[in-house]
């Protein structure tokens, strides 16, 4: 397993209609490092966004899609997403507040 620091765990937020609708339930979606586990994701969110408390973390691995360019075939990179649910007394995450 790679030496992944907390600032390397979260790559970027996922901004889709489904993830925006889930924000009403205090659920936020992030692309995360493929080697990160749920404990690392929880610690990274609590350290990067002050005042947040994570209730639960759900992760999913997305396999790369098959792509073809002429005779050459290959795959796109595999990704990992995490849905982070915050507690009721937790502060909101600021990067999503203006959307």
N, CA, C and O atoms as a GROMACS GRO file, in nm:
protein
  396
    1UNK      N    1   0.084  -0.117   0.000
    1UNK     CA    2   0.000   0.000   0.000
    1UNK      C    3   0.088   0.124   0.000
    1UNK      O    4   0.191   0.128   0.068
    2UNK      N    5   0.048   0.221  -0.075
    2UNK     CA    6   0.128   0.343  -0.088
    2UNK      C    7   0.119   0.427   0.039
    2UNK      O    8   0.024   0.415   0.116
    3UNK      N    9   0.219   0.512   0.060
    3UNK     CA   10   0.220   0.603   0.173
    3UNK      C   11   0.133   0.723   0.136
    3UNK      O   12   0.182   0.818   0.076
    4UNK      N   13   0.006   0.718   0.172
    4UNK     CA   14  -0.091   0.820   0.134
    4UNK      C   15  -0.116   0.911   0.254
    4UNK      O   16  -0.161   0.865   0.359
    5UNK      N   17  -0.086   1.040   0.237
    5UNK     CA   18  -0.113   1.139   0.342
    5UNK      C   19  -0.258   1.186   0.332
    5UNK      O   20  -0.324   1.161   0.231
    6UNK      N   21  -0.308   1.254   0.434
    6UNK     CA   22  -0.448   1.293   0.436
    6UNK      C   23  -0.482   1.393   0.325
    6UNK      O   24  -0.594   1.394   0.276
    7UNK      N   25  -0.385   1.476   0.285
    7UNK     CA   26  -0.412   1.573   0.179
    7UNK      C   27  -0.406   1.509   0.040
    7UNK      O   28  -0.444   1.573  -0.058
    8UNK      N   29  -0.358   1.385   0.029
    8UNK     CA   30  -0.358   1.312  -0.097
    8UNK      C   31  -0.481   1.225  -0.115
    8UNK      O   32  -0.506   1.174  -0.224
    9UNK      N   33  -0.559   1.207  -0.009
    9UNK     CA   34  -0.672   1.114  -0.014
    9UNK      C   35  -0.783   1.168  -0.102
    9UNK      O   36  -0.829   1.098  -0.192
   10UNK      N   37  -0.827   1.291  -0.078
   10UNK     CA   38  -0.937   1.349  -0.156
   10UNK      C   39  -0.879   1.415  -0.280
   10UNK      O   40  -0.796   1.505  -0.270
   11UNK      N   41  -0.924   1.371  -0.397
   11UNK     CA   42  -0.874   1.425  -0.523
   11UNK      C   43  -0.959   1.543  -0.567
   11UNK      O   44  -0.906   1.652  -0.592
   12UNK      N   45  -1.091   1.524  -0.577
   12UNK     CA   46  -1.180   1.633  -0.619
   12UNK      C   47  -1.324   1.598  -0.582
   12UNK      O   48  -1.357   1.480  -0.568
   13UNK      N   49  -1.409   1.699  -0.567
   13UNK     CA   50  -1.550   1.672  -0.542
   13UNK      C   51  -1.620   1.630  -0.671
   13UNK      O   52  -1.580   1.669  -0.781
   14UNK      N   53  -1.723   1.549  -0.657
   14UNK     CA   54  -1.803   1.506  -0.772
   14UNK      C   55  -1.926   1.596  -0.778
   14UNK      O   56  -2.004   1.604  -0.682
   15UNK      N   57  -1.943   1.664  -0.891
   15UNK     CA   58  -2.055   1.757  -0.906
   15UNK      C   59  -2.148   1.703  -1.014
   15UNK      O   60  -2.124   1.722  -1.133
   16UNK      N   61  -2.253   1.635  -0.973
   16UNK     CA   62  -2.356   1.584  -1.064
   16UNK      C   63  -2.492   1.616  -1.004
   16UNK      O   64  -2.501   1.660  -0.889
   17UNK      N   65  -2.596   1.594  -1.081
   17UNK     CA   66  -2.731   1.619  -1.030
   17UNK      C   67  -2.761   1.528  -0.910
   17UNK      O   68  -2.821   1.571  -0.812
   18UNK      N   69  -2.720   1.404  -0.919
   18UNK     CA   70  -2.746   1.309  -0.812
   18UNK      C   71  -2.671   1.346  -0.685
   18UNK      O   72  -2.726   1.336  -0.575
   19UNK      N   73  -2.545   1.390  -0.698
   19UNK     CA   74  -2.468   1.428  -0.579
   19UNK      C   75  -2.520   1.558  -0.519
   19UNK      O   76  -2.514   1.577  -0.397
   20UNK      N   77  -2.572   1.649  -0.602
   20UNK     CA   78  -2.630   1.773  -0.550
   20UNK      C   79  -2.759   1.744  -0.474
   20UNK      O   80  -2.786   1.808  -0.372
   21UNK      N   81  -2.838   1.649  -0.521
   21UNK     CA   82  -2.961   1.612  -0.451
   21UNK      C   83  -2.930   1.544  -0.318
   21UNK      O   84  -3.007   1.559  -0.222
   22UNK      N   85  -2.821   1.471  -0.311
   22UNK     CA   86  -2.784   1.402  -0.187
   22UNK      C   87  -2.733   1.499  -0.081
   22UNK      O   88  -2.730   1.465   0.037
   23UNK      N   89  -2.693   1.621  -0.121
   23UNK     CA   90  -2.645   1.718  -0.024
   23UNK      C   91  -2.755   1.761   0.073
   23UNK      O   92  -2.724   1.806   0.184
   24UNK      N   93  -2.881   1.749   0.034
   24UNK     CA   94  -2.991   1.780   0.124
   24UNK      C   95  -2.994   1.684   0.242
   24UNK      O   96  -3.043   1.718   0.350
   25UNK      N   97  -2.942   1.564   0.222
   25UNK     CA   98  -2.932   1.464   0.329
   25UNK      C   99  -2.796   1.466   0.396
   25UNK      O  100  -2.762   1.373   0.470
   26UNK      N  101  -2.717   1.572   0.372
   26UNK     CA  102  -2.584   1.590   0.429
   26UNK      C  103  -2.486   1.483   0.382
   26UNK      O  104  -2.400   1.438   0.458
   27UNK      N  105  -2.499   1.441   0.255
   27UNK     CA  106  -2.408   1.345   0.194
   27UNK      C  107  -2.329   1.417   0.085
   27UNK      O  108  -2.387   1.484  -0.001
   28UNK      N  109  -2.197   1.403   0.088
   28UNK     CA  110  -2.107   1.467  -0.007
   28UNK      C  111  -2.026   1.360  -0.078
   28UNK      O  112  -1.982   1.263  -0.017
   29UNK      N  113  -2.005   1.379  -0.209
   29UNK     CA  114  -1.938   1.280  -0.291
   29UNK      C  115  -1.802   1.333  -0.336
   29UNK      O  116  -1.792   1.447  -0.382
   30UNK      N  117  -1.699   1.251  -0.323
   30UNK     CA  118  -1.563   1.288  -0.361
   30UNK      C  119  -1.499   1.176  -0.442
   30UNK      O  120  -1.528   1.058  -0.421
   31UNK      N  121  -1.411   1.213  -0.536
   31UNK     CA  122  -1.318   1.117  -0.595
   31UNK      C  123  -1.202   1.105  -0.499
   31UNK      O  124  -1.148   1.206  -0.453
   32UNK      N  125  -1.162   0.983  -0.467
   32UNK     CA  126  -1.056   0.962  -0.369
   32UNK      C  127  -0.946   0.874  -0.429
   32UNK      O  128  -0.963   0.814  -0.534
   33UNK      N  129  -0.834   0.870  -0.359
   33UNK     CA  130  -0.719   0.788  -0.399
   33UNK      C  131  -0.760   0.641  -0.398
   33UNK      O  132  -0.826   0.596  -0.304
   34UNK      N  133  -0.722   0.565  -0.500
   34UNK     CA  134  -0.762   0.424  -0.506
   34UNK      C  135  -0.715   0.339  -0.388
   34UNK      O  136  -0.777   0.236  -0.359
   35UNK      N  137  -0.607   0.378  -0.321
   35UNK     CA  138  -0.557   0.299  -0.208
   35UNK      C  139  -0.615   0.343  -0.074
   35UNK      O  140  -0.582   0.284   0.028
   36UNK      N  141  -0.699   0.445  -0.072
   36UNK     CA  142  -0.753   0.497   0.053
   36UNK      C  143  -0.865   0.407   0.104
   36UNK      O  144  -0.946   0.356   0.026
   37UNK      N  145  -0.868   0.388   0.236
   37UNK     CA  146  -0.977   0.312   0.296
   37UNK      C  147  -1.072   0.408   0.368
   37UNK      O  148  -1.050   0.529   0.368
   38UNK      N  149  -1.178   0.354   0.428
   38UNK     CA  150  -1.281   0.439   0.488
   38UNK      C  151  -1.228   0.521   0.604
   38UNK      O  152  -1.269   0.636   0.622
   39UNK      N  153  -1.140   0.465   0.683
   39UNK     CA  154  -1.083   0.536   0.798
   39UNK      C  155  -1.000   0.655   0.750
   39UNK      O  156  -1.008   0.764   0.806
   40UNK      N  157  -0.919   0.633   0.645
   40UNK     CA  158  -0.837   0.741   0.591
   40UNK      C  159  -0.924   0.852   0.532
   40UNK      O  160  -0.891   0.969   0.547
   41UNK      N  161  -1.033   0.816   0.466
   41UNK     CA  162  -1.122   0.915   0.406
   41UNK      C  163  -1.190   0.997   0.515
   41UNK      O  164  -1.202   1.119   0.502
   42UNK      N  165  -1.233   0.932   0.622
   42UNK     CA  166  -1.298   1.002   0.733
   42UNK      C  167  -1.201   1.103   0.796
   42UNK      O  168  -1.238   1.218   0.820
   43UNK      N  169  -1.078   1.061   0.822
   43UNK     CA  170  -0.979   1.150   0.882
   43UNK      C  171  -0.945   1.267   0.790
   43UNK      O  172  -0.928   1.380   0.836
   44UNK      N  173  -0.936   1.240   0.659
   44UNK     CA  174  -0.903   1.346   0.564
   44UNK      C  175  -1.012   1.451   0.558
   44UNK      O  176  -0.980   1.570   0.554
   45UNK      N  177  -1.138   1.412   0.557
   45UNK     CA  178  -1.248   1.509   0.552
   45UNK      C  179  -1.251   1.592   0.679
   45UNK      O  180  -1.270   1.713   0.674
   46UNK      N  181  -1.233   1.529   0.794
   46UNK     CA  182  -1.237   1.602   0.920
   46UNK      C  183  -1.119   1.697   0.935
   46UNK      O  184  -1.132   1.801   0.998
   47UNK      N  185  -1.003   1.663   0.878
   47UNK     CA  186  -0.887   1.752   0.886
   47UNK      C  187  -0.893   1.864   0.783
   47UNK      O  188  -0.856   1.977   0.814
   48UNK      N  189  -0.938   1.834   0.662
   48UNK     CA  190  -0.938   1.935   0.556
   48UNK      C  191  -1.050   2.038   0.572
   48UNK      O  192  -1.031   2.154   0.536
   49UNK      N  193  -1.164   1.998   0.625
   49UNK     CA  194  -1.277   2.087   0.642
   49UNK      C  195  -1.306   2.101   0.791
   49UNK      O  196  -1.363   2.010   0.852
   50UNK      N  197  -1.266   2.214   0.849
   50UNK     CA  198  -1.278   2.236   0.993
   50UNK      C  199  -1.423   2.235   1.038
   50UNK      O  200  -1.510   2.290   0.970
   51UNK      N  201  -1.449   2.173   1.150
   51UNK     CA  202  -1.583   2.170   1.209
   51UNK      C  203  -1.673   2.061   1.156
   51UNK      O  204  -1.789   2.052   1.196
   52UNK      N  205  -1.623   1.977   1.066
   52UNK     CA  206  -1.705   1.868   1.014
   52UNK      C  207  -1.683   1.743   1.096
   52UNK      O  208  -1.572   1.715   1.142
   53UNK      N  209  -1.790   1.667   1.114
   53UNK     CA  210  -1.784   1.538   1.181
   53UNK      C  211  -1.850   1.435   1.091
   53UNK      O  212  -1.966   1.451   1.052
   54UNK      N  213  -1.777   1.331   1.058
   54UNK     CA  214  -1.825   1.230   0.964
   54UNK      C  215  -1.899   1.121   1.041
   54UNK      O  216  -1.848   1.065   1.138
   55UNK      N  217  -2.020   1.091   0.995
   55UNK     CA  218  -2.098   0.983   1.054
   55UNK      C  219  -2.065   0.850   0.988
   55UNK      O  220  -2.042   0.751   1.057
   56UNK      N  221  -2.062   0.848   0.854
   56UNK     CA  222  -2.032   0.724   0.784
   56UNK      C  223  -1.969   0.754   0.649
   56UNK      O  224  -1.982   0.865   0.596
   57UNK      N  225  -1.901   0.653   0.594
   57UNK     CA  226  -1.837   0.664   0.463
   57UNK      C  227  -1.874   0.540   0.382
   57UNK      O  228  -1.861   0.427   0.430
   58UNK      N  229  -1.920   0.563   0.259
   58UNK     CA  230  -1.947   0.453   0.165
   58UNK      C  231  -1.854   0.471   0.046
   58UNK      O  232  -1.843   0.580  -0.008
   59UNK      N  233  -1.787   0.364   0.006
   59UNK     CA  234  -1.693   0.372  -0.106
   59UNK      C  235  -1.739   0.282  -0.219
   59UNK      O  236  -1.809   0.184  -0.198
   60UNK      N  237  -1.696   0.317  -0.340
   60UNK     CA  238  -1.724   0.233  -0.456
   60UNK      C  239  -1.608   0.243  -0.554
   60UNK      O  240  -1.553   0.351  -0.577
   61UNK      N  241  -1.571   0.130  -0.610
   61UNK     CA  242  -1.465   0.123  -0.710
   61UNK      C  243  -1.529   0.117  -0.848
   61UNK      O  244  -1.613   0.032  -0.874
   62UNK      N  245  -1.488   0.208  -0.936
   62UNK     CA  246  -1.535   0.208  -1.074
   62UNK      C  247  -1.423   0.158  -1.164
   62UNK      O  248  -1.314   0.217  -1.166
   63UNK      N  249  -1.448   0.051  -1.237
   63UNK     CA  250  -1.348  -0.004  -1.326
   63UNK      C  251  -1.332   0.085  -1.448
   63UNK      O  252  -1.425   0.157  -1.486
   64UNK      N  253  -1.216   0.080  -1.510
   64UNK     CA  254  -1.191   0.157  -1.631
   64UNK      C  255  -1.271   0.102  -1.748
   64UNK      O  256  -1.297  -0.018  -1.756
   65UNK      N  257  -1.310   0.191  -1.839
   65UNK     CA  258  -1.386   0.149  -1.956
   65UNK      C  259  -1.291   0.101  -2.066
   65UNK      O  260  -1.178   0.149  -2.077
   66UNK      N  261  -1.338   0.006  -2.145
   66UNK     CA  262  -1.261  -0.040  -2.259
   66UNK      C  263  -1.265   0.066  -2.368
   66UNK      O  264  -1.373   0.114  -2.404
   67UNK      N  265  -1.150   0.102  -2.420
   67UNK     CA  266  -1.140   0.201  -2.527
   67UNK      C  267  -1.059   0.142  -2.640
   67UNK      O  268  -0.976   0.053  -2.620
   68UNK      N  269  -1.084   0.191  -2.759
   68UNK     CA  270  -1.013   0.140  -2.875
   68UNK      C  271  -0.981   0.255  -2.968
   68UNK      O  272  -1.066   0.341  -2.994
   69UNK      N  273  -0.860   0.256  -3.018
   69UNK     CA  274  -0.818   0.356  -3.116
   69UNK      C  275  -0.750   0.281  -3.230
   69UNK      O  276  -0.631   0.247  -3.222
   70UNK      N  277  -0.826   0.256  -3.334
   70UNK     CA  278  -0.773   0.175  -3.443
   70UNK      C  279  -0.757   0.032  -3.398
   70UNK      O  280  -0.851  -0.030  -3.348
   71UNK      N  281  -0.637  -0.021  -3.416
   71UNK     CA  282  -0.608  -0.159  -3.380
   71UNK      C  283  -0.576  -0.174  -3.232
   71UNK      O  284  -0.591  -0.282  -3.175
   72UNK      N  285  -0.533  -0.066  -3.169
   72UNK     CA  286  -0.487  -0.070  -3.030
   72UNK      C  287  -0.606  -0.061  -2.936
   72UNK      O  288  -0.691   0.028  -2.949
   73UNK      N  289  -0.613  -0.152  -2.840
   73UNK     CA  290  -0.717  -0.149  -2.739
   73UNK      C  291  -0.653  -0.125  -2.603
   73UNK      O  292  -0.536  -0.156  -2.581
   74UNK      N  293  -0.732  -0.070  -2.512
   74UNK     CA  294  -0.683  -0.045  -2.377
   74UNK      C  295  -0.798  -0.010  -2.285
   74UNK      O  296  -0.915  -0.026  -2.319
   75UNK      N  297  -0.763   0.037  -2.167
   75UNK     CA  298  -0.863   0.074  -2.067
   75UNK      C  299  -0.830   0.212  -2.012
   75UNK      O  300  -0.714   0.251  -2.005
   76UNK      N  301  -0.935   0.285  -1.974
   76UNK     CA  302  -0.914   0.410  -1.903
   76UNK      C  303  -0.882   0.376  -1.758
   76UNK      O  304  -0.896   0.262  -1.715
   77UNK      N  305  -0.839   0.475  -1.683
   77UNK     CA  306  -0.798   0.452  -1.545
   77UNK      C  307  -0.918   0.419  -1.457
   77UNK      O  308  -1.027   0.474  -1.475
   78UNK      N  309  -0.898   0.329  -1.364
   78UNK     CA  310  -1.001   0.297  -1.265
   78UNK      C  311  -1.005   0.409  -1.161
   78UNK      O  312  -0.902   0.468  -1.129
   79UNK      N  313  -1.124   0.437  -1.108
   79UNK     CA  314  -1.141   0.543  -1.009
   79UNK      C  315  -1.211   0.487  -0.886
   79UNK      O  316  -1.268   0.378  -0.888
   80UNK      N  317  -1.205   0.565  -0.778
   80UNK     CA  318  -1.273   0.528  -0.655
   80UNK      C  319  -1.349   0.650  -0.605
   80UNK      O  320  -1.294   0.760  -0.599
   81UNK      N  321  -1.475   0.631  -0.570
   81UNK     CA  322  -1.558   0.740  -0.518
   81UNK      C  323  -1.596   0.709  -0.374
   81UNK      O  324  -1.606   0.593  -0.334
   82UNK      N  325  -1.616   0.816  -0.297
   82UNK     CA  326  -1.660   0.802  -0.159
   82UNK      C  327  -1.777   0.895  -0.134
   82UNK      O  328  -1.773   1.012  -0.173
   83UNK      N  329  -1.881   0.844  -0.070
   83UNK     CA  330  -1.994   0.925  -0.027
   83UNK      C  331  -1.982   0.939   0.124
   83UNK      O  332  -1.988   0.841   0.197
   84UNK      N  333  -1.966   1.064   0.169
   84UNK     CA  334  -1.941   1.094   0.309
   84UNK      C  335  -2.068   1.154   0.368
   84UNK      O  336  -2.119   1.255   0.318
   85UNK      N  337  -2.119   1.093   0.475
   85UNK     CA  338  -2.238   1.146   0.542
   85UNK      C  339  -2.193   1.215   0.670
   85UNK      O  340  -2.121   1.157   0.752
   86UNK      N  341  -2.235   1.341   0.687
   86UNK     CA  342  -2.199   1.419   0.804
   86UNK      C  343  -2.304   1.404   0.913
   86UNK      O  344  -2.420   1.374   0.884
   87UNK      N  345  -2.264   1.426   1.038
   87UNK     CA  346  -2.358   1.421   1.150
   87UNK      C  347  -2.446   1.546   1.149
   87UNK      O  348  -2.417   1.642   1.079
   88UNK      N  349  -2.553   1.544   1.228
   88UNK     CA  350  -2.647   1.656   1.233
   88UNK      C  351  -2.584   1.782   1.293
   88UNK      O  352  -2.616   1.892   1.249
   89UNK      N  353  -2.495   1.768   1.391
   89UNK     CA  354  -2.434   1.885   1.454
   89UNK      C  355  -2.307   1.930   1.383
   89UNK      O  356  -2.237   2.019   1.431
   90UNK      N  357  -2.277   1.869   1.269
   90UNK     CA  358  -2.157   1.904   1.194
   90UNK      C  359  -2.178   2.030   1.110
   90UNK      O  360  -2.290   2.064   1.073
   91UNK      N  361  -2.067   2.096   1.082
   91UNK     CA  362  -2.070   2.214   0.995
   91UNK      C  363  -2.073   2.170   0.849
   91UNK      O  364  -2.022   2.063   0.815
   92UNK      N  365  -2.134   2.252   0.763
   92UNK     CA  366  -2.140   2.221   0.620
   92UNK      C  367  -2.002   2.234   0.557
   92UNK      O  368  -1.915   2.303   0.612
   93UNK      N  369  -1.981   2.171   0.444
   93UNK     CA  370  -1.855   2.183   0.370
   93UNK      C  371  -1.867   2.303   0.277
   93UNK      O  372  -1.961   2.311   0.197
   94UNK      N  373  -1.772   2.397   0.287
   94UNK     CA  374  -1.783   2.526   0.220
   94UNK      C  375  -1.773   2.519   0.069
   94UNK      O  376  -1.834   2.601   0.000
   95UNK      N  377  -1.699   2.423   0.014
   95UNK     CA  378  -1.680   2.422  -0.130
   95UNK      C  379  -1.809   2.393  -0.204
   95UNK      O  380  -1.821   2.426  -0.322
   96UNK      N  381  -1.906   2.332  -0.137
   96UNK     CA  382  -2.034   2.302  -0.201
   96UNK      C  383  -2.138   2.411  -0.176
   96UNK      O  384  -2.245   2.406  -0.236
   97UNK      N  385  -2.110   2.508  -0.090
   97UNK     CA  386  -2.213   2.604  -0.050
   97UNK      C  387  -2.252   2.701  -0.161
   97UNK      O  388  -2.366   2.747  -0.163
   98UNK      N  389  -2.162   2.734  -0.254
   98UNK     CA  390  -2.192   2.828  -0.358
   98UNK      C  391  -2.256   2.765  -0.482
   98UNK      O  392  -2.287   2.836  -0.578
   99UNK      N  393  -2.276   2.634  -0.482
   99UNK     CA  394  -2.328   2.566  -0.601
   99UNK      C  395  -2.477   2.553  -0.598
   99UNK      O  396  -2.536   2.497  -0.691
   0.00000   0.00000   0.00000
